[in-house]
C-alpha cells in the first residue's frame, strides 16, 4: 500500500541528480517545475496511477551540492516547506570532488563528515514529518575495483547504516544500476557514469516508488 496519502507534501532534495533543471526557488507545479529527471517521473506516475489523490511534489535539489552544502540550506530548502515526506539523494559530489579536484581539499567532504551531515539532516527532520527516504549514491560502473566505484560504495554503506539506525527506508540505487548493467553498457545511460539521463531517471523512479509501496504501478522486480 502506498505510504503517501492524499494532500501529502513530498520534498525531494539532493544535488544535480535530483535537480535536473527544476524551477526556482522551489521546483513544483506543471511542466518543468519539478525538473526533467526522476522527480518528474515519480510525479507523473503517481498522477496517472492515483488520480483520486493529490500529491504536492517539490524538488529542491541543487547541482553541485555536497552534503555540507545541503545541510547548510536544510531549513530553507526542506523544513520551511513543511513537508510530510522527505527524500534525500546526496553524496555524489562528496566523492567526485576527491577525484576531479584532488588538490582543492577544502571542497572535499570525507566520509566521517558525510555521515555526520546526513545524520543531522535526519535528526532535524524526523520529529516533524511522517517519514523520510534515503537514496544511496551510485556510480554507473560494474567494476568494484574502480577507485570511484569503491569510494561511492563506502558512502552508500553510510547511508544504509543511517537508515538502519534511524529506521528510515533506504533505496539502494547502486544495486538498481548494477542489475541494469547486466544487459546494457554504462554509456547507454550516461558517459560520466553519474548523471542518470532519462533511462537512469526511470530506474531511480521505479526503485523509489517500489520502496514507498506504489502497488498500482507495474514497476517489476
Secondary structure by P-SEA (a helix, b strand, c coil): ccccccbbbbbbbbcccccccccccccccccccccccaaaaaaaaaaaaccccccbbbbbccccccaaaaaaacccccccccccbbbbbcccccccccccccccccccccaaaaaaaaaaaaaaccccccbbbbbbbbbcccccccaaaaaaaaaaaaaaaaaaaabbbbbaaaaaaaaaaccccccccccccccccaaaaaaaaaaaaaaaccccccccc
